[in-house]
Amino acid sequence: MPQTLIPPGEPCLLSNFDPGHHEGLERAAAEEETRLHCTALDELAYRLFAEAKRAVVVVLQGIDGSGKDGAIRMLASGISPQCLDVKSFKSPSALELSHDFLWRVHAAVPAHGRIGIFNRSHYEDVVVVRVRKLVPKAIWRERYAQINAFEKLLRDGGLTVVKCFLHISKDEQRKRLADRLRDPAKQWKLGPSDLEDRRLWDDFTTAYEDAITHCNTPEAPWHIVPANHKWYRNLVVARLVRKTLEDLDPQFPPFDPALLAKLE
Ligand code: ADP
């Protein structure tokens, strides 16, 4: 298992993490291990659902092409849809903009018993918003503390927040964007803003490093997931979510034997 965590109190420097890391594993072995984690996840998610007292949300962040959709497909292949909520956060609507930035996020938090996956999240409000200068610095700067308080509130309400930064290199992003440009089945995924964002790579990196540094709390730490190899990214995310659920150890509710007597 690679070290995906940043030691408490230390700043996040993404250049300290190798996006191509894969533990020396072969693809086939990694895919087989991922399948085993997915099978275990299904059972754990079912128990969380039955217990209905706690919830988990997996926050996926990363630059365009970092594999957020692929990681979601992998998790969704393991977890029954009855236990799963997937939410993608796009540019906020007029209604969303007329509320505080956490309003839409709070509304999408999974209910007790469920696992949520956030494809982008409130971290856009300190990353893209900063890079694209959508709000003044005085506003986004305050948001780190507001996010930490929000995540504490969620935790106190029984929600475990698992935060994954899918870390790819600039070269790997180029390859993936080039693939999308050439593949008729993927061209629709690309717009001019994605190519503009690539030109702002360094600004995005700084914004992510600051967001991760300021919001890397012991209770909701960031995991830097090596994501140049899609199969290794899936393995790391699957392991993390499985470990989170195993630590929660959800239990079936107690059975009332009096029910047996009622069966005619
Ligand atoms: P994706 O790239 O996630 O597959 P889209 O191409 O629709 O999906 O991109 C969603 C866009 O919405 C991204 O460019 C992202 O930066 C933007 N976005 C998400 N949240 C916010 C936000 N709070 N403020 C501004 N832009 C946002």
Residues whose N, C-alpha, C, O or C-beta is under 5 A from the ligand:
A	BS01	ADP	F89 K90 S91 P92 R120 S121 E124 D125 V128 K189
